[in-house]
Amino acid sequence: MQEPTRLRRAAAAVLTLAIFLGVSVTGLVTAAPARADDIRNREYWLDAYGISKAWAVSQGAGVKVAIIDSGVDGTHPDLSGAIAGGTDVSGAGTADGQKGIGSEPVHGTLVASLLAGRGHLASGATPSPGQVGAGGDGVIGAAPQAQLLTVSAWLGSPNPAGRGIDEQIPDAVRWAVDNGAKVINMSLGSTSTAWPQSWDAAFQYAEQKDVVIVAAAGNRASGSAQVGAPATIPGVLAVGGLNYDGTASQDSSSQGITIGVSAPAEKLVGALPGGGYADWSGTSGAAPIVSGVAALIRSKYPDMSAAQVINRIISTAKSAGSPRPNAIYGYGLLDAQAALTADVPAVTANPLGNISDWIKIHRRGALPSAPAPSQDATPPSAAPTLPDPTVPAALAPSELDSSLPMALVLGFSGLVAAILVGGSVHVLVVRRRLMAQAEVGGGPAGSGEDSAVGQNGKGGPKSAESGEP
């Protein structure tokens, strides 16, 4: 079977799991941060994708969203009060998950600000009536009242603590589910469409606990020409990236049949650890915008299943490309207002599939590792290449009619006996007749000549009436 080999190769590929950070950000991170009062005006996606209108219906209150990433700096002014808990699964971070780690330690804070940033009040300013978030300055996320769970993982470079991605990701997903996350954001991925088998149970666990998982599709500029895991896992809402004008991004997106919806991935602005800001790009930014909309829906409809939440997002998306869905845009462009307010028929199953069924079909060939044999154990013989010979099975005595064979045997024996008796009688009759003829002719009994004369009447005894002496 080739399945175990394929899985080993997949696991090796996923070990290079990285965050999808736009290549232009690295230079901007060290530059002077943008002024806070410019930030809000640069968040074009709030109006263009119906998010600001959706806030009239829901702002994500009461929903916990887990961010599995490089760590989130909860001390940033725009994230004040947003962090509801955290952990580290790498062994190299801090217990609260708020220390930036990995190849891009700023990444998690950028992601968190687009998802649940609250903004802040400028010095000396007062809140305006009906104000959304904590103030009009800084970054405000798609779900400004949602609570964040930060799970720090070491991504994009060798982990000094020695824990690999095949261990970190399952631990992160399980922790998020067990700590009340209703949505999980994963702005990370690999160049492989497959994932380690060690991930299966954790994603199935999230599915069984009715958690929405959103993942970035990947960036061509980062080497991901096609969608990679975890965005390829059945049931996960994969997010493609768009340019400023709403067309598919060539650098900040990838393509693949698992894309569910597309969202802005270019000319983004987000919060940096330490209180700064930066322009950035990538589906790493598109994913938390969609995760924020999922939080808005789960806040407005707390009894709605994860499958229905995902269905609302993709079924209300604005069509783009052909057919629908397609490998570039998925079902289309995100429309947050429609996702919150449209009349969408209920579904009972996730339209993007489910990991439980996938495991039943595709993991059948993956056999558990056998224990190593002892040194004195007899080596197992090679597997047979020919089938075992087919041996005819004898019928049980009860399956035969015993009266028929007995009749045949007795009948045959009687026939033989009759033939013998008949032959013997015939011989005796013939012999007596010959003896009687011999006595009448005076010849020796049994003489052939006498027998012949006696039989034809010639040379026989003279008649007493002849008158001769």
C-alpha positions as CSV (number, residue, x, y, z in Angstrom):
1,M,0.0,0.0,0.0
2,Q,1.2,3.5,-0.8
3,E,-0.8,5.3,1.8
4,P,1.8,5.3,4.7
5,T,4.5,6.5,2.3
6,R,2.3,9.3,1.0
7,L,1.5,10.3,4.6
8,R,5.1,10.4,5.6
9,R,5.9,12.7,2.6
10,A,2.9,14.9,3.5
11,A,4.1,15.2,7.1
12,A,7.6,16.2,5.9
13,A,6.1,18.9,3.7
14,V,3.9,20.3,6.5
15,L,6.9,20.6,8.8
16,T,7.7,23.7,6.8
17,L,4.3,25.2,7.8
18,A,4.6,28.9,7.8
19,I,2.5,32.0,8.3
20,F,1.3,33.9,5.2
21,L,2.8,37.3,5.6
22,G,3.1,39.6,2.7
23,V,6.6,40.0,1.5
24,S,6.3,43.8,1.6
25,V,5.7,43.8,5.3
26,T,9.2,43.0,6.5
27,G,10.5,46.3,5.3
28,L,7.6,48.3,6.8
29,V,7.9,46.7,10.2
30,T,11.1,48.5,10.9
31,A,9.9,51.8,9.4
32,A,8.2,54.5,11.4
33,P,4.7,53.3,12.3
34,A,1.8,54.9,10.7
35,R,0.0,57.6,12.7
36,A,-3.0,56.1,14.6
37,D,-5.4,58.7,13.4
38,D,-4.8,57.6,9.8
39,I,-5.5,53.9,10.4
40,R,-9.2,53.9,10.5
41,N,-9.6,55.7,7.1
42,R,-7.4,53.0,5.5
43,E,-9.6,50.1,6.4
44,Y,-11.5,50.2,3.2
45,W,-12.9,46.7,3.6
46,L,-15.2,47.8,6.5
47,D,-17.6,49.5,4.1
48,A,-16.7,47.8,0.8
49,Y,-17.5,44.3,2.2
50,G,-20.6,45.2,4.3
51,I,-18.9,44.9,7.7
52,S,-19.8,48.3,9.0
53,K,-23.4,47.7,8.1
54,A,-23.3,44.3,9.8
55,W,-22.4,46.0,13.1
56,A,-25.9,47.3,13.3
57,V,-27.0,43.6,13.8
58,S,-24.0,42.1,15.7
59,Q,-20.5,43.0,16.9
60,G,-19.5,39.6,18.1
61,A,-20.3,39.9,21.8
62,G,-20.1,36.7,23.8
63,V,-18.1,34.7,21.2
64,K,-14.6,33.4,21.8
65,V,-12.3,33.2,18.7
66,A,-9.0,31.3,19.0
67,I,-6.0,32.6,17.0
68,I,-3.5,29.8,16.4
69,D,-0.5,31.9,15.4
70,S,2.9,33.3,16.5
71,G,1.4,34.9,19.7
72,V,-0.7,38.1,20.3
73,D,0.5,41.1,22.1
74,G,-2.5,41.9,24.3
75,T,-0.9,45.1,25.6
76,H,-1.5,46.9,22.3
77,P,-4.0,49.8,22.8
78,D,-6.3,48.5,20.1
79,L,-6.4,45.0,21.8
80,S,-7.0,46.3,25.3
81,G,-9.6,44.0,26.9
82,A,-9.8,41.6,23.9
83,I,-7.7,38.7,25.2
84,A,-9.8,36.2,27.2
85,G,-7.0,33.6,27.6
86,G,-4.1,32.0,26.0
87,T,-1.5,29.2,26.0
88,D,1.7,28.2,24.2
89,V,2.0,24.8,22.4
90,S,5.5,25.3,21.2
91,G,7.4,25.0,24.4
92,A,9.3,28.1,23.5
93,G,6.8,30.8,24.2
94,T,5.1,32.1,27.4
95,A,2.3,30.4,29.2
96,D,-0.3,33.1,28.2
97,G,0.5,32.9,24.5
98,Q,1.3,36.6,24.3
99,K,5.0,36.5,23.4
100,G,5.8,36.7,19.7
101,I,7.7,33.6,18.6
102,G,8.8,31.9,15.4
103,S,10.0,33.3,12.1
104,E,7.5,36.2,12.2
105,P,6.8,37.1,15.8
106,V,4.7,40.1,14.8
107,H,2.3,38.1,12.7
108,G,-0.2,37.1,15.4
109,T,-0.8,40.6,16.6
110,L,-1.5,41.8,13.0
111,V,-4.0,39.0,12.6
112,A,-5.7,39.6,15.9
113,S,-6.2,43.3,15.2
114,L,-8.1,42.6,11.9
115,L,-10.3,40.1,13.7
116,A,-11.2,41.8,17.0
117,G,-9.3,45.1,17.2
118,R,-11.2,47.7,19.3
119,G,-9.4,50.8,18.2
120,H,-8.8,53.5,20.9
121,L,-9.6,57.0,21.8
122,A,-7.1,59.7,20.9
123,S,-5.6,61.6,23.8
124,G,-8.2,64.0,25.2
125,A,-11.0,62.7,22.9
126,T,-14.4,61.6,24.1
127,P,-16.5,58.7,22.8
128,S,-19.0,59.6,20.1
129,P,-22.7,58.5,20.3
130,G,-23.2,55.1,18.8
131,Q,-19.4,54.6,18.5
132,V,-18.3,51.1,17.6
133,G,-15.3,49.8,19.5
134,A,-13.2,51.7,22.1
135,G,-12.6,54.7,19.9
136,G,-12.2,56.2,16.4
137,D,-8.4,55.8,16.2
138,G,-6.4,52.7,15.5
139,V,-7.4,49.4,14.0
140,I,-10.9,48.1,14.5
141,G,-11.6,44.4,13.6
142,A,-14.5,42.8,11.9
143,A,-15.8,41.6,15.3
144,P,-14.9,44.4,17.8
145,Q,-16.7,42.8,20.7
146,A,-15.4,39.3,20.3
147,Q,-13.1,37.7,22.8
148,L,-9.7,36.3,21.7
149,L,-7.9,33.2,22.8
150,T,-4.3,33.3,21.7
151,V,-2.4,30.1,21.1
152,S,1.3,30.6,20.3
153,A,3.0,28.1,18.0
154,W,6.5,28.1,16.5
155,L,6.1,28.5,12.8
156,G,8.3,29.0,9.7
157,S,11.7,28.0,11.2
158,P,13.1,25.2,13.4
159,N,11.6,25.3,16.9
160,P,14.4,25.6,19.6
161,A,12.1,23.6,21.9
162,G,12.0,20.7,19.5
163,R,8.3,20.4,19.1
164,G,7.2,20.0,15.5
165,I,4.1,21.1,13.7
166,D,2.6,17.6,13.8
167,E,2.4,18.0,17.6
168,Q,1.8,21.7,18.0
169,I,-1.3,22.0,15.7
170,P,-3.3,19.2,17.2
171,D,-2.6,20.5,20.7
172,A,-3.5,24.0,19.7
173,V,-6.9,23.0,18.2
174,R,-7.8,20.8,21.1
175,W,-6.9,23.6,23.6
176,A,-9.0,26.1,21.7
177,V,-12.0,23.8,21.6
178,D,-11.7,22.9,25.3
179,N,-11.5,26.6,26.3
180,G,-14.7,27.6,24.6
181,A,-13.7,28.8,21.1
182,K,-16.6,28.9,18.7
183,V,-14.4,30.0,15.9
184,I,-10.7,29.1,15.2
185,N,-8.6,31.3,12.9
186,M,-5.5,29.7,11.3
187,S,-3.6,32.2,9.1
188,L,-0.9,29.6,8.3
189,G,-0.3,26.8,5.9
190,S,2.1,24.8,3.8
191,T,2.9,24.0,0.2
192,S,1.4,20.6,0.6
193,T,-2.3,19.8,0.1
194,A,-1.9,16.9,2.6
195,W,-1.5,17.0,6.4
196,P,-0.1,14.6,9.0
197,Q,-2.3,11.9,10.3
198,S,-1.7,13.3,13.7
199,W,-4.0,16.2,12.9
200,D,-7.0,14.1,12.1
201,A,-8.4,13.5,15.6
202,A,-8.0,17.2,16.6
203,F,-9.9,18.5,13.6
204,Q,-12.5,15.8,14.0
205,Y,-12.8,16.8,17.7
206,A,-13.4,20.5,16.6
207,E,-16.0,19.3,14.1
208,Q,-17.8,17.2,16.7
209,K,-17.8,20.2,19.1
210,D,-19.4,22.4,16.4
211,V,-16.5,24.8,16.0
212,V,-16.0,26.9,12.8
213,I,-12.4,26.7,11.5
214,V,-11.2,29.3,9.1
215,A,-7.8,29.0,7.3
216,A,-5.8,31.1,4.9
217,A,-5.5,29.7,1.4
218,G,-1.9,30.8,1.0
219,N,0.1,33.3,-1.1
220,R,1.8,32.8,-4.4
221,A,4.5,35.2,-3.4
222,S,5.3,32.9,-0.5
223,G,5.6,29.9,-2.7
224,S,2.0,28.6,-2.4
225,A,0.7,28.4,-5.9
226,Q,-2.1,26.0,-4.8
227,V,-4.0,25.9,-1.5
228,G,-2.2,24.0,1.2
229,A,-3.1,22.4,4.5
230,P,-4.9,23.1,6.8
231,A,-7.1,25.0,4.2
232,T,-7.5,21.7,2.3
233,I,-9.0,19.8,5.3
234,P,-12.7,19.0,4.7
235,G,-15.1,21.3,6.6
236,V,-12.5,24.0,7.0
237,L,-13.5,27.4,5.5
238,A,-10.6,28.3,3.2
239,V,-10.2,32.0,2.4
240,G,-8.7,33.3,-0.9
241,G,-7.2,36.8,-1.3
242,L,-8.4,39.9,-3.2
243,N,-6.8,43.0,-4.5
244,Y,-8.0,46.5,-3.5
245,D,-10.4,46.4,-6.5
246,G,-11.9,43.1,-5.6
247,T,-10.2,40.9,-8.2
248,A,-8.1,37.9,-7.3
249,S,-4.7,38.8,-6.0
250,Q,-1.8,37.3,-8.0
251,D,0.7,37.6,-5.1
252,S,-1.5,37.4,-2.0
253,S,-3.6,34.4,-2.8
254,S,-3.3,30.9,-4.2
255,Q,-5.9,28.8,-6.0
256,G,-7.6,25.5,-5.3
257,I,-11.0,23.8,-5.3
258,T,-11.2,24.0,-1.5
259,I,-11.5,27.8,-1.4
260,G,-14.9,28.7,0.1
261,V,-14.9,32.5,0.0
262,S,-12.5,35.4,-0.9
263,A,-11.7,38.6,1.2
264,P,-9.3,41.5,1.0
265,A,-5.7,40.6,1.1
266,E,-3.9,43.7,-0.3
267,K,-3.2,47.1,1.2
268,L,-4.1,46.0,4.7
269,V,-3.2,47.8,7.9
270,G,-2.8,46.1,11.2
271,A,-1.4,46.5,14.7
272,L,2.2,45.6,15.7
273,P,3.5,44.4,19.0
274,G,4.6,47.4,21.2
275,G,1.9,49.7,20.0
276,G,2.8,50.3,16.3
277,Y,1.1,49.7,13.0
278,A,2.1,48.4,9.6
279,D,0.8,48.0,6.1
280,W,0.8,44.4,5.0
281,S,-0.8,41.9,2.6
282,G,-1.6,38.2,2.3
283,T,-4.4,35.7,3.0
284,S,-3.2,35.9,6.5
285,G,-5.2,39.1,6.7
286,A,-8.1,37.9,4.6
287,A,-8.8,34.9,7.0
288,P,-9.3,36.9,10.2
289,I,-11.7,39.3,8.4
290,V,-13.8,36.2,7.5
291,S,-13.4,34.7,11.0
292,G,-14.7,38.0,12.4
293,V,-17.8,37.7,10.3
294,A,-18.3,34.2,11.5
295,A,-18.1,35.6,15.1
296,L,-20.8,38.2,14.2
297,I,-23.1,35.4,13.0
298,R,-22.5,33.2,16.0
299,S,-23.2,36.1,18.3
300,K,-26.4,37.0,16.6
301,Y,-27.5,33.3,16.2
302,P,-26.0,31.5,19.2
303,D,-27.9,28.3,18.5
304,M,-26.9,28.1,14.8
305,S,-24.6,25.2,13.9
306,A,-21.1,25.6,12.5
307,A,-22.4,24.1,9.2
308,Q,-25.1,26.8,8.9
309,V,-22.6,29.6,9.8
310,I,-20.3,28.5,7.0
311,N,-23.2,28.0,4.6
312,R,-24.4,31.6,5.3
313,I,-21.0,33.0,4.5
314,I,-20.5,31.2,1.2
315,S,-24.1,31.2,0.0
316,T,-24.4,35.0,0.4
317,A,-21.0,35.8,-1.2
318,K,-21.1,37.9,-4.3
319,S,-20.5,35.7,-7.3
320,A,-17.1,36.1,-9.1
321,G,-15.6,33.9,-11.8
322,S,-17.3,30.9,-13.4
323,P,-18.5,28.3,-12.5
324,R,-19.6,28.8,-8.9
325,P,-17.7,27.7,-6.9
326,N,-14.4,28.0,-8.7
327,A,-10.7,27.5,-7.8
328,I,-10.0,31.3,-7.8
329,Y,-12.8,32.9,-5.8
330,G,-14.6,29.9,-4.3
331,Y,-18.2,30.9,-3.9
332,G,-17.4,34.5,-4.4
333,L,-16.6,37.7,-2.5
334,L,-17.4,38.1,1.2
335,D,-20.6,40.1,2.0
336,A,-20.8,40.5,5.7
337,Q,-24.2,42.3,5.8
338,A,-25.9,39.6,3.7
339,A,-24.4,36.9,5.8
340,L,-26.0,38.4,8.8
341,T,-29.4,39.4,7.4
342,A,-30.2,37.4,4.3
343,D,-32.9,34.7,4.3
344,V,-30.7,31.6,4.0
345,P,-32.3,28.1,4.1
346,A,-31.0,25.9,6.9
347,V,-28.6,23.1,6.2
348,T,-27.9,20.0,8.2
349,A,-24.4,19.3,6.8
350,N,-21.3,21.4,6.2
351,P,-21.4,22.3,2.4
352,L,-17.6,22.1,2.5
353,G,-17.5,18.5,3.7
354,N,-16.4,16.9,6.9
355,I,-13.3,15.4,8.2
356,S,-15.0,12.4,9.8
357,D,-16.1,10.9,6.5
358,W,-12.7,11.7,5.0
359,I,-11.0,9.7,7.7
360,K,-13.2,6.7,7.1
361,I,-12.4,6.6,3.4
362,H,-8.8,7.7,3.2
363,R,-7.1,6.4,6.3
364,R,-8.1,2.8,5.8
365,G,-4.7,1.9,4.4
366,A,-2.7,3.5,7.1
367,L,-1.9,0.5,9.4
368,P,-0.6,1.1,13.0
369,S,3.1,0.5,13.5
370,A,3.9,-3.1,14.6
371,P,6.1,-3.6,17.6
372,A,9.7,-4.4,16.9
373,P,10.4,-8.2,17.0
374,S,12.8,-9.6,19.6
375,Q,16.2,-10.7,18.4
376,D,15.4,-14.4,18.7
377,A,12.1,-14.2,17.1
378,T,11.6,-16.2,13.9
379,P,11.4,-13.9,10.9
380,P,8.0,-13.9,9.4
381,S,7.6,-15.7,6.1
382,A,6.8,-13.8,3.0
383,A,3.2,-13.2,2.2
384,P,1.8,-15.8,-0.2
385,T,1.6,-14.7,-3.9
386,L,-1.0,-17.5,-4.8
387,P,-4.3,-18.2,-3.3
388,D,-4.8,-21.2,-1.1
389,P,-5.9,-24.3,-3.0
390,T,-9.6,-25.0,-2.9
391,V,-10.4,-28.4,-1.3
392,P,-13.7,-30.0,-2.1
393,A,-15.8,-30.3,1.0
394,A,-17.2,-33.8,1.8
395,L,-21.0,-33.9,2.3
396,A,-22.1,-34.9,5.7
397,P,-23.8,-38.3,6.1
398,S,-27.0,-36.6,7.0
399,E,-27.2,-35.0,3.6
400,L,-27.5,-38.4,1.9
401,D,-30.7,-40.6,1.6
402,S,-29.5,-43.8,3.2
403,S,-32.5,-46.0,2.0
404,L,-31.5,-45.7,-1.7
405,P,-28.0,-47.1,-1.5
406,M,-29.2,-50.0,0.7
407,A,-31.8,-50.9,-1.9
408,L,-29.3,-50.8,-4.6
409,V,-26.9,-53.1,-2.8
410,L,-29.6,-55.6,-1.8
411,G,-31.1,-55.6,-5.3
412,F,-27.8,-56.3,-7.0
413,S,-27.0,-59.1,-4.5
414,G,-30.3,-60.7,-5.2
415,L,-29.8,-60.5,-9.0
416,V,-26.4,-62.3,-8.7
417,A,-27.8,-65.0,-6.5
418,A,-30.7,-65.6,-8.9
419,I,-28.2,-65.9,-11.8
420,L,-26.1,-68.4,-9.9
421,V,-29.1,-70.5,-8.8
422,G,-30.6,-70.5,-12.3
423,G,-27.3,-71.6,-13.8
424,S,-26.9,-74.4,-11.4
425,V,-30.4,-75.7,-12.0
426,H,-29.9,-75.6,-15.8
427,V,-26.6,-77.6,-15.5
428,L,-28.3,-80.3,-13.3
429,V,-31.2,-80.6,-15.7
430,V,-29.0,-81.1,-18.7
431,R,-26.8,-83.6,-16.9
432,R,-29.7,-85.7,-15.8
433,R,-31.1,-85.8,-19.3
434,L,-27.8,-87.0,-20.7
435,M,-27.5,-89.7,-18.1
436,A,-30.9,-91.0,-18.9
437,Q,-30.2,-91.2,-22.6
438,A,-26.9,-93.1,-21.9
439,E,-28.7,-95.7,-19.8
440,V,-31.2,-96.4,-22.6
441,G,-28.5,-96.7,-25.4
442,G,-26.2,-99.0,-23.4
443,G,-23.3,-96.9,-24.1
444,P,-21.2,-95.4,-21.6
445,A,-22.9,-92.6,-19.9
446,G,-22.1,-89.4,-21.5
447,S,-20.8,-91.0,-24.8
448,G,-21.0,-88.5,-27.6
449,E,-21.6,-91.2,-30.2
450,D,-24.4,-92.9,-28.3
451,S,-25.9,-89.7,-27.6
452,A,-25.9,-88.8,-31.3
453,V,-27.5,-92.2,-32.3
454,G,-30.0,-92.0,-29.6
455,Q,-30.9,-88.5,-30.6
456,N,-31.4,-89.2,-34.4
457,G,-33.2,-92.7,-34.0
458,K,-30.6,-94.6,-36.0
459,G,-28.8,-97.7,-34.6
460,G,-31.2,-97.7,-31.8
461,P,-32.5,-100.9,-30.0
462,K,-34.7,-103.2,-32.1
463,S,-38.3,-103.1,-31.5
464,A,-39.9,-106.1,-29.6
465,E,-42.6,-106.2,-32.2
466,S,-40.2,-107.0,-35.0
467,G,-40.5,-110.7,-34.5
468,E,-36.8,-111.4,-34.9
469,P,-35.0,-113.7,-32.4
